[in-house]
């Protein structure tokens, strides 16, 4: 099994960071293959901008999005670790979901409605 940890918290002394470290330690102990995508450390751009739409409408995927989609494709299990701020996920993670779990990758729309394709 291949695990992907998507982590979104800016404070390395946070409870969420402790959770991430605990999960990593467990995966290491069990000799599992895993990757961590630390959105704050990566300085992930959460903004789904006009340029993204232009590239995608041209049938291509921006490189930063394509790289993350490859991590997701390779994963059997995706673990999201993040705080709840104002009743939702941090903006950086919301932007990650908006940009990465895009039409044609995570879902498509057909005659019968929306269909998940992951």
Secondary structure, DSSP 4 states (H G I P E B T S, - for coil): -EEEEEEE-S-TTSHHHHHHHHHHHHHHHTT-EEEEEEHHHHT------HHHHHHHHTT---HHHHHHHHHHHH-SEEEEEE--BTTB--HHHHHHHHHHS-BTTTEEEETTEEEE--
